[in-house]
Amino acid sequence: MKATFSRLGLAKYFAAIVITIFAAASVFAVASEKDDDVKIVEKSVEMGEQLEIVLSVKGSGPVFFQWYKDNDLLEGENGAVLVIDDVSLNNSGDYYCIASNRCGQDQSNIYKVKIEMPAFSKSEVERTALAGDYFLWQSQPNPTSDICKIKYMLPKTTHVKIVLNNTLGEEIGVLYDGIAEGGFHQIDVNAVELNLTSGTYLYSIITPEFRDTKTMIVVK
C-alpha cells in the first residue's frame, strides 16, 4: 500500500494488490488476491485527518462492494473507496472489503488502521488525556503569522465554547460555540481574517465541567 498526501494534508492509502474478478462461464476466476493470499497491512493515521483506502477492481459488472471493520458490516460503505473524515480513536481497527459479482466473491487485504495522536502531543499528560478526558493543546504553529490550529479532546458530547481574548481580557472573537461530540476536534484560526496584530493572545475552552486557557503568539 502506498500513502500520498494532498495539499490539505489528508492521508490517502492506495491498495497495492488489485482484486480482479472475471465472469467467465460460471467460473469465478481471480487473477490476484485470493483468500489464502490475504495480507495484513498496518497503517497509521493522525487524529483529525482523513483515511482513504482505494481498491482497484477489474471484472464483469455489476461488481458489488461491502466494507467491514473488525468483522462487523459497515452500513452504507458499498463502494471501491472507503473514506473516513476526521478520524478519532474509535476508528482504530481492522478493515477489509468483499468484492463480488455473479460468479463469486473475493476479499481484499486486511488494513490494520492505528489512530495516532498529533505529532506534537507526546507528554504523559497528553497521552492520559487521549485515553478519555478533557484536554486543550497548545496552538500550532506558535508563534504564527497567518493560520494556526487549535486542537482539543472531549470525553463525551457536551456544549463547548472556544473564545479568543487579548491579554486585557477583552474578547476578540468566539471561535466555536455549540454542541460537540466526544472525541478529537480541531479549529483553524486565521490571524489575518481576525485582524490580529503582533502580540500575545489567550484562547480558552469552556464546557460545563472543564475550562482551560493557553496563549497564542502572533508575529507579523
JOQUI-V952447 format. One record per backbone hydrogen bond with DSSP energy under -1.0 kcal/mol. NH is the residue of the N-H (numbers start at 1). CO is the residue of the C=O. Records with the same first field share a line. If there is no record, write none. Layout:
# JOQUI-V952447
NH->CO ; CO
This chain:
# JOQUI-V952447
2->14
4->12
6->10
9->6
12->4
13->52
14->2
15->54
19->56
21->58
22->29
24->27
27->24
29->22 ; 27
37->34
38->35
41->110
43->112
45->114
47->116
48->87
49->46
51->84
53->82
54->13
55->80
58->19
64->100
66->98
67->77
68->96
69->72
70->94
72->69
74->67
77->74
78->76
82->53
84->51
87->49
91->88
92->89
93->113
95->111
96->68
98->66
99->106
100->64
101->104
104->101
106->99
108->97
110->39
111->95
112->41
113->93 ; 111
114->43
116->45
121->118
127->123
128->124
129->125
130->126
132->129
133->129
135->153
137->151
140->149
144->217
148->189
149->140
150->187
152->185
153->135
154->183
158->180
160->178
161->206
162->176
163->204
164->173
165->202
166->170
169->166
172->164
173->164
175->162
176->162
178->160
180->158
183->154
185->152
187->150
189->148
191->146
194->190
195->192
196->191
199->218
201->216
202->165
203->214
204->163
205->212
206->161
207->210
212->205
214->203
216->201
218->199
219->144
